[in-house]
Amino acid sequence: METITSFNPGLAILVSLFGALMILVFSKRPNIRDGVSVLAGIIKFGIVASMIPVVMSGKLIELKLWDVLPNLPIMFRVDAFGLLFGLIASFLWIFTTFYSIGYMRTLKEHAQTRFFFCFAIALSSAIGIAFSANLFTLFIFFEILTISTYPLVVHIETPEAMKAGRKYLLYLLTSGVFLLFSIIAVYHYTGTTDFAFGGIIAGKGIPKNILILLFVTFMIGSAKAAFMPLHSWLPSAMIAPTPVSALLHAVAVVKAGVFTATRIILYIFGIDVMSETGLALAMAYVVAFTIIVASLFALMQDNLKKRLAYSTISQLSYIILGVAMLTPAGITGGMMHILNHAFMKITLFFCAGAFIVASGKEKISEMNGIAKQMPFTMIAFSIGALGMAGTPITAGFISKWYLLIASMEISQIPLLLVLLASSLLNVAYFFPIIINAFFKKPDRVLSYKEAPLFMLVPLLLTALISIIIGIMPDKPLALIAIAVQNLIGGT
């Protein structure tokens, strides 16, 4: 495969780092500070999008910085899968920045400069993860992402927030130790940590028991993916402001987790090793368990953000389930769900934040009749919820369709039933919210209205895009098809 050298991957990372510096410089001038955040987001997306034609033509883009050890460089490589994640993160950062400005200003939140500074660093880290050419480079940005998002999680600085922050660091930094151990082991056995389309472990004579142990430590190291039992940090982190919740769930942290797990499964172990060792099927059933149990936990939550958090835990496992099926349809469905879930879930969290800002309501039991005062927000919420249930013409239908096909292709009827049951559970924990909001009378006279336009417009646009993807998925599917073809051809 032809490879070209370009500084664009580095520029995509540096632009928000420079933006973070300017945010500090203009900390006393909030209009300029917030304008810098928006401008950096637009420029970042433009740089990432400029790489689409090259990658769509079947080429790779590389940027090597320096070698730390022999065959262990800090290096970036943009392939179709990495570009998909980079496009999602950079595009949604624009929406999240506008939304955050409305949210933070309306609630007159403290430490807004720190908030936007950490946001910018987190998004640089996400792009670094997307474009990493090897595990070593990915690990560096993976840990920067953890550290930069900690101040966001504890933003309100209450005892409960600080406790959630300690849990956040405990889980993610400890898992980072497991990830580092796994990377060292791979380097020891293979002499490299580079991602390769056929995997780099195949043919290295590693005993099966070592492979199994290594895979387990890798998955523990991918705790950002929040599959059970490594999930409890995520609901606790919902103490953070809603824009942070949106960042955690749709743009950066958990998406970095499933992206990394996918890289490990497909580009380190490879399809052949995952199939021959039985690790793929075992992982499929681990995440299938997570899909169902997390949905049951979601049913029991009255706090809307916590219900959405458990929904995320369940939905993320769809991605790993698809990848673990190892078929073109399964991998396509898993990768597509990274995109689809991002737009649907960010819409839902944006709506949750709008409810908080406009009405002060966080509990589902308090939202009877809320659609009468906030009809546009509730329509957007309904679109996101319908997508989560896999309703036709929404983005969620596309990825779930591919996953259902894959489960039949590998003759795993239990996995098919899990996917169908999960859709029913999505209906069970989302639809009562919609019905009560539109058709139940409020418990008292309502005196609020829609959230500010800086919040309302982004959530309406992400909801609309969720529909557009569901109706016209060809463009993202074409990019994913290149990634899948590279993988199948590399086996």
Residue pairs with C-beta under 8 A, 6 or more apart in sequence:
1 58
1 59
1 60
1 486
2 58
2 59
2 60
3 59
3 60
3 61
3 62
3 77
4 54
4 59
4 60
4 61
4 62
5 61
5 62
5 63
5 64
6 51
6 54
6 61
6 62
6 63
7 63
8 47
8 50
8 51
8 61
8 63
8 78
9 51
9 61
9 62
9 63
9 76
9 77
9 78
9 131
10 63
10 65
10 76
11 47
12 44
12 47
12 48
12 86
12 90
12 127
12 131
13 76
13 124
13 127
13 128
13 131
14 124
15 40
15 43
15 44
15 47
16 40
16 41
16 44
16 93
16 120
16 121
16 123
16 124
16 127
17 120
17 121
17 124
18 40
19 36
19 37
19 39
19 40
19 41
19 120
20 117
20 120
20 121
20 124
22 33
22 36
22 40
23 33
23 36
23 37
23 113
23 116
23 117
23 120
24 113
24 117
26 32
26 33
26 36
27 33
27 113
30 105
30 112
33 112
33 113
33 116
34 97
34 101
34 116
37 97
37 100
37 101
37 116
37 119
37 120
38 94
38 97
38 98
38 101
40 120
41 90
41 93
41 94
41 97
41 123
42 94
44 90
44 93
44 123
44 127
45 87
45 90
45 91
45 93
45 94
47 90
48 83
48 86
48 87
48 90
48 127
49 87
49 90
51 61
51 78
51 83
52 83
52 87
52 479
54 61
54 78
55 61
55 78
55 79
55 80
55 83
55 479
55 482
56 80
56 478
56 479
56 482
58 482
60 77
60 78
60 79
61 77
61 78
62 75
62 76
62 77
62 78
62 133
63 75
63 76
63 77
64 73
64 74
64 75
64 76
64 133
65 73
65 74
65 75
65 76
66 73
66 74
67 73
68 74
68 136
70 191
71 187
71 191
71 192
71 194
72 134
72 136
72 187
72 192
72 193
73 133
73 134
73 136
73 137
74 136
74 137
74 140
75 132
75 133
75 134
75 137
76 128
76 131
76 132
76 133
76 137
77 131
77 132
77 133
77 195
78 86
78 131
79 483
79 486
80 479
80 480
80 482
80 483
80 486
81 262
81 263
81 335
81 480
81 483
82 130
82 131
82 132
83 130
83 479
84 335
84 338
84 339
84 476
84 479
84 480
84 483
85 126
85 129
85 130
85 255
85 259
85 338
86 127
86 130
86 131
88 251
88 255
88 338
88 339
88 342
89 123
89 126
89 127
89 130
89 251
89 252
89 255
90 123
90 127
92 250
92 251
92 342
92 343
92 346
92 462
93 119
93 123
93 251
95 346
95 350
95 458
95 461
95 462
96 119
96 243
96 246
96 247
96 251
96 346
96 458
97 116
97 119
98 454
98 457
98 458
99 243
99 246
99 350
99 353
99 454
99 455
99 458
99 459
100 115
100 116
100 119
100 243
101 454
102 357
102 451
102 452
102 453
102 454
102 455
103 109
103 241
103 242
103 243
103 353
103 357
103 454
103 455
104 112
104 115
104 241
104 243
105 112
105 452
105 454
106 357
106 451
106 452
106 455
107 357
109 115
109 155
109 241
111 155
114 151
114 155
115 151
115 152
115 155
115 241
118 148
118 149
118 151
118 152
119 152
119 247
121 144
121 148
122 145
122 148
122 149
122 152
122 247
122 252
122 253
123 251
123 252
124 144
125 141
125 142
125 144
125 145
125 148
125 252
125 256
126 141
126 145
126 251
126 252
126 255
126 256
128 137
128 138
128 140
128 141
128 144
129 138
129 141
129 142
129 145
129 256
129 259
129 260
130 259
132 138
132 141
132 195
133 194
133 195
134 192
134 193
134 194
134 195
135 182
135 183
135 186
135 193
135 195
135 263
135 264
135 268
136 183
136 187
136 193
138 260
138 263
139 176
139 179
139 180
139 183
142 176
142 179
142 224
142 256
142 260
143 173
143 176
145 224
145 252
145 253
145 256
146 169
146 172
146 173
146 176
146 224
146 253
149 168
149 244
149 247
149 248
149 252
149 253
150 165
150 168
150 169
152 240
152 241
152 244
152 247
153 161
153 164
153 165
153 168
153 237
153 239
153 240
153 244
153 248
154 161
154 162
154 164
154 165
154 240
155 161
155 240
155 241
155 244
156 239
156 240
156 241
158 239
160 239
161 239
161 240
163 236
164 236
164 237
164 239
164 240
167 232
167 233
167 236
167 237
168 233
168 236
168 237
170 233
171 223
171 230
171 232
171 233
172 223
172 224
172 233
174 223
175 220
175 221
175 222
175 223
175 224
175 230
176 221
177 221
178 217
178 218
178 220
178 221
179 217
179 218
179 220
179 221
179 222
180 221
181 217
181 221
182 214
182 217
182 218
182 221
183 193
185 214
185 217
186 192
186 193
186 200
186 201
186 214
186 268
187 193
189 201
189 204
189 206
189 210
190 200
190 201
190 204
192 200
193 200
194 200
195 263
195 267
195 268
196 267
196 270
196 490
197 267
197 486
197 487
197 489
197 490
197 491
198 270
198 271
198 272
198 487
198 490
198 491
199 266
199 267
199 268
199 269
199 270
199 271
199 272
199 273
199 490
200 267
200 268
200 270
201 211
201 268
201 269
201 270
201 273
202 270
202 272
202 273
206 214
208 277
211 269
211 273
211 277
211 279
212 277
212 279
215 264
215 269
215 277
215 279
215 283
218 261
218 264
218 268
219 227
219 261
219 264
219 283
220 230
222 257
222 258
222 260
222 261
222 264
223 230
223 233
223 257
224 253
224 254
224 256
224 257
224 258
224 260
225 254
225 257
225 258
225 260
225 261
225 316
225 320
226 233
226 234
226 254
226 257
226 312
226 313
226 316
227 286
227 287
227 290
227 313
227 316
227 317
227 320
228 286
228 289
228 290
228 293
228 294
228 313
231 290
231 294
231 313
234 248
234 254
234 309
234 312
234 313
235 306
235 309
235 310
235 313
237 244
237 245
237 248
237 309
238 245
238 303
238 305
238 306
238 308
238 309
240 248
241 353
242 305
242 349
242 350
242 352
242 353
242 356
243 353
245 305
245 308
245 309
245 349
245 352
245 353
246 345
246 346
246 349
246 350
246 353
247 253
248 254
249 308
249 309
249 312
249 345
249 346
249 349
250 341
250 342
250 343
250 345
250 346
250 349
251 342
251 346
254 312
254 316
255 338
255 342
257 316
258 316
258 319
258 320
258 338
259 338
261 320
261 323
262 319
262 320
262 323
262 334
262 335
265 274
265 280
265 283
265 320
265 323
265 324
266 274
266 323
266 331
266 487
267 487
269 279
270 490
270 491
271 326
271 487
271 488
271 491
272 491
273 279
274 280
274 324
274 326
275 326
280 324
280 325
280 326
281 324
281 412
283 320
283 324
284 321
284 324
284 325
284 412
284 415
285 414
285 415
287 317
287 318
287 320
287 321
287 324
288 317
288 321
288 414
288 415
288 418
290 313
290 314
290 317
291 314
291 317
291 318
291 321
291 418
291 419
291 422
292 314
292 418
292 421
292 422
292 425
294 310
294 311
294 313
294 314
294 317
295 310
295 311
295 314
295 422
295 425
295 426
295 429
296 425
297 310
297 313
298 307
298 308
298 310
298 311
298 314
298 425
298 429
299 425
299 428
299 429
301 307
301 309
301 310
301 364
302 363
302 364
302 365
303 362
303 363
303 364
304 352
304 355
304 362
304 363
304 364
304 367
304 433
305 349
305 352
305 362
307 364
307 429
308 345
308 348
308 349
308 352
311 345
311 348
311 388
311 426
311 429
311 430
312 341
312 345
314 422
314 425
315 337
315 341
315 345
315 388
316 341
318 333
318 334
318 337
318 341
318 399
318 400
318 403
318 419
318 422
319 334
319 335
319 337
319 338
319 341
320 334
321 330
321 334
321 403
321 415
321 418
321 419
322 330
322 331
322 332
322 333
322 334
322 335
322 337
322 399
322 402
322 403
322 406
323 330
323 331
323 334
323 335
324 330
325 331
325 334
325 403
325 406
325 407
325 409
325 410
325 412
325 415
326 410
327 406
327 409
327 410
328 484
328 488
329 402
329 403
329 405
329 406
329 409
330 402
330 403
330 406
330 407
330 409
330 410
331 483
331 484
331 487
332 402
332 477
332 480
332 481
332 484
333 399
333 400
333 401
333 402
333 403
333 405
333 406
334 399
334 403
335 480
335 483
335 484
336 398
336 399
336 402
336 473
336 476
336 477
336 480
337 396
337 399
337 400
337 403
339 395
339 469
339 476
340 387
340 395
340 396
340 398
340 399
340 466
340 469
341 396
341 399
343 387
343 395
343 462
343 465
343 466
343 469
344 383
344 384
344 387
344 388
344 394
344 395
344 396
344 466
345 384
345 388
346 462
347 380
347 381
347 383
347 384
347 459
347 462
347 463
347 466
348 381
348 384
348 385
348 388
350 380
350 455
350 458
350 459
350 462
351 377
351 378
351 380
351 381
351 384
351 459
352 362
353 451
353 455
354 374
354 377
354 450
354 451
354 455
354 456
354 459
355 361
355 362
355 367
355 370
355 374
355 377
356 362
357 451
357 452
357 455
358 373
358 374
358 377
358 448
358 449
358 450
358 451
359 370
359 373
359 374
359 446
359 448
360 448
361 367
361 370
364 432
364 433
364 436
366 443
367 433
367 436
367 437
368 436
368 437
368 440
368 441
368 442
368 443
369 436
369 437
369 440
369 441
369 442
369 443
369 446
370 378
370 437
370 442
370 446
371 378
371 379
371 437
371 438
372 442
372 446
373 446
373 448
373 449
373 450
374 448
374 449
374 450
374 451
375 450
376 450
376 456
376 460
377 450
377 451
377 456
377 459
378 434
378 437
378 438
379 463
380 459
380 460
380 462
380 463
381 433
381 434
381 437
382 434
383 394
383 463
383 466
383 467
384 463
384 466
385 426
385 430
385 431
385 433
385 434
386 394
386 396
387 394
387 395
387 396
387 397
387 466
387 470
388 396
388 426
388 430
389 396
389 423
389 426
389 427
389 430
389 431
390 396
390 397
390 400
390 401
390 423
390 426
391 397
392 470
393 467
393 470
393 471
394 466
394 467
394 470
395 466
395 467
395 469
395 470
395 473
396 466
396 470
397 470
398 469
398 470
398 473
398 477
400 419
400 423
403 419
404 416
404 419
404 420
407 413
407 415
407 416
407 419
408 416
450 456
469 476
